[in-house]
Amino acid sequence: MKKINLNKYNENLGTFIDINNEASNVVNNFIHIPYEKILVKHSELLDKNKKYYIYCSGGIRSKRVVSILEIYGYDVTYVYK
């Protein structure tokens, strides 16, 4: 699992996705896709040719999402505080 500290992320790296139930606005230009929605509709919402940085405030859900999306072939990175 690839991981990066929130302070090291910048929008040139790829798309930042906040999976909290309510958007946390921790970075500019982010996408908010709640945890359950990204797991169920990833094939409709994500492109396997793009890089995604997955964040949640607690870290547990984002780790789980990154692990699952990696299995499906997405280029995803876990973002931690």
Short mmCIF file of the C-alpha atoms (twelve columns), coordinates in Angstrom:
data_MODEL
# 
_entry.id   MODEL 
# 
loop_
_atom_site.group_PDB 
_atom_site.id 
_atom_site.type_symbol 
_atom_site.label_atom_id 
_atom_site.label_alt_id 
_atom_site.label_comp_id 
_atom_site.label_asym_id 
_atom_site.label_seq_id 
_atom_site.Cartn_x 
_atom_site.Cartn_y 
_atom_site.Cartn_z 
_atom_site.pdbx_PDB_model_num 
ATOM 1  C CA . MET A 1  0.000   0.000  0.000   1 
ATOM 2  C CA . LYS A 2  1.358   3.382  -1.012  1 
ATOM 3  C CA . LYS A 3  0.940   6.126  1.587   1 
ATOM 4  C CA . ILE A 4  1.669   9.826  1.940   1 
ATOM 5  C CA . ASN A 5  1.360   12.354 4.745   1 
ATOM 6  C CA . LEU A 6  -1.408  14.903 4.241   1 
ATOM 7  C CA . ASN A 7  1.169   17.723 4.470   1 
ATOM 8  C CA . LYS A 8  3.109   16.279 1.503   1 
ATOM 9  C CA . TYR A 9  0.111   16.028 -0.833  1 
ATOM 10 C CA . ASN A 10 -0.314  18.581 -3.613  1 
ATOM 11 C CA . GLU A 11 -2.888  18.575 -6.391  1 
ATOM 12 C CA . ASN A 12 -0.245  17.936 -9.076  1 
ATOM 13 C CA . LEU A 13 0.145   14.394 -7.721  1 
ATOM 14 C CA . GLY A 14 -3.401  13.300 -8.546  1 
ATOM 15 C CA . THR A 15 -7.015  13.544 -7.439  1 
ATOM 16 C CA . PHE A 16 -7.675  13.850 -3.701  1 
ATOM 17 C CA . ILE A 17 -10.804 11.987 -2.598  1 
ATOM 18 C CA . ASP A 18 -12.313 12.622 0.833   1 
ATOM 19 C CA . ILE A 19 -14.380 9.569  1.840   1 
ATOM 20 C CA . ASN A 20 -15.718 10.954 5.137   1 
ATOM 21 C CA . ASN A 21 -19.504 11.019 5.436   1 
ATOM 22 C CA . GLU A 22 -19.291 14.823 5.536   1 
ATOM 23 C CA . ALA A 23 -16.617 16.575 3.486   1 
ATOM 24 C CA . SER A 24 -13.738 17.738 5.669   1 
ATOM 25 C CA . ASN A 25 -12.182 20.328 3.300   1 
ATOM 26 C CA . VAL A 26 -8.610  19.518 4.371   1 
ATOM 27 C CA . VAL A 27 -7.196  20.404 0.919   1 
ATOM 28 C CA . ASN A 28 -8.255  22.566 -2.003  1 
ATOM 29 C CA . ASN A 29 -9.772  21.031 -5.133  1 
ATOM 30 C CA . PHE A 30 -10.850 17.733 -3.629  1 
ATOM 31 C CA . ILE A 31 -13.648 15.338 -4.543  1 
ATOM 32 C CA . HIS A 32 -16.027 14.110 -1.874  1 
ATOM 33 C CA . ILE A 33 -17.224 10.523 -2.343  1 
ATOM 34 C CA . PRO A 34 -18.542 8.904  0.844   1 
ATOM 35 C CA . TYR A 35 -17.051 5.560  1.880   1 
ATOM 36 C CA . GLU A 36 -20.017 3.354  0.945   1 
ATOM 37 C CA . LYS A 37 -20.535 5.049  -2.411  1 
ATOM 38 C CA . ILE A 38 -16.925 4.677  -3.562  1 
ATOM 39 C CA . LEU A 39 -16.943 0.966  -2.696  1 
ATOM 40 C CA . VAL A 40 -20.190 0.277  -4.557  1 
ATOM 41 C CA . LYS A 41 -19.797 2.608  -7.557  1 
ATOM 42 C CA . HIS A 42 -16.022 2.760  -8.077  1 
ATOM 43 C CA . SER A 43 -16.298 1.538  -11.683 1 
ATOM 44 C CA . GLU A 44 -18.653 4.435  -12.502 1 
ATOM 45 C CA . LEU A 45 -16.762 7.111  -10.534 1 
ATOM 46 C CA . LEU A 46 -13.069 6.338  -11.046 1 
ATOM 47 C CA . ASP A 47 -10.730 5.941  -14.012 1 
ATOM 48 C CA . LYS A 48 -8.028  3.266  -13.813 1 
ATOM 49 C CA . ASN A 49 -5.696  5.552  -15.793 1 
ATOM 50 C CA . LYS A 50 -5.658  8.249  -13.093 1 
ATOM 51 C CA . LYS A 51 -3.998  8.524  -9.678  1 
ATOM 52 C CA . TYR A 52 -6.128  8.909  -6.576  1 
ATOM 53 C CA . TYR A 53 -5.268  9.920  -3.024  1 
ATOM 54 C CA . ILE A 54 -7.773  8.579  -0.510  1 
ATOM 55 C CA . TYR A 55 -8.377  10.338 2.807   1 
ATOM 56 C CA . CYS A 56 -10.630 9.992  5.843   1 
ATOM 57 C CA . SER A 57 -10.223 11.685 9.204   1 
ATOM 58 C CA . GLY A 58 -9.673  8.462  11.172  1 
ATOM 59 C CA . GLY A 59 -7.597  6.558  8.631   1 
ATOM 60 C CA . ILE A 60 -9.281  3.183  9.028   1 
ATOM 61 C CA . ARG A 61 -11.811 3.547  6.215   1 
ATOM 62 C CA . SER A 62 -9.306  5.064  3.820   1 
ATOM 63 C CA . LYS A 63 -6.883  2.168  4.374   1 
ATOM 64 C CA . ARG A 64 -9.696  -0.270 3.668   1 
ATOM 65 C CA . VAL A 65 -10.771 1.574  0.499   1 
ATOM 66 C CA . VAL A 66 -7.182  1.755  -0.780  1 
ATOM 67 C CA . SER A 67 -6.703  -1.977 -0.196  1 
ATOM 68 C CA . ILE A 68 -9.897  -2.834 -2.064  1 
ATOM 69 C CA . LEU A 69 -9.326  -0.434 -4.954  1 
ATOM 70 C CA . GLU A 70 -5.783  -1.771 -5.417  1 
ATOM 71 C CA . ILE A 71 -7.262  -5.233 -5.951  1 
ATOM 72 C CA . TYR A 72 -9.488  -3.772 -8.693  1 
ATOM 73 C CA . GLY A 73 -6.444  -2.244 -10.408 1 
ATOM 74 C CA . TYR A 74 -6.665  1.429  -9.424  1 
ATOM 75 C CA . ASP A 75 -3.599  3.581  -8.715  1 
ATOM 76 C CA . VAL A 76 -4.479  4.687  -5.185  1 
ATOM 77 C CA . THR A 77 -2.498  6.087  -2.270  1 
ATOM 78 C CA . TYR A 78 -3.523  6.213  1.383   1 
ATOM 79 C CA . VAL A 79 -3.329  9.751  2.835   1 
ATOM 80 C CA . TYR A 80 -2.702  10.013 6.582   1 
ATOM 81 C CA . LYS A 81 -2.387  12.912 9.040   1 
# 
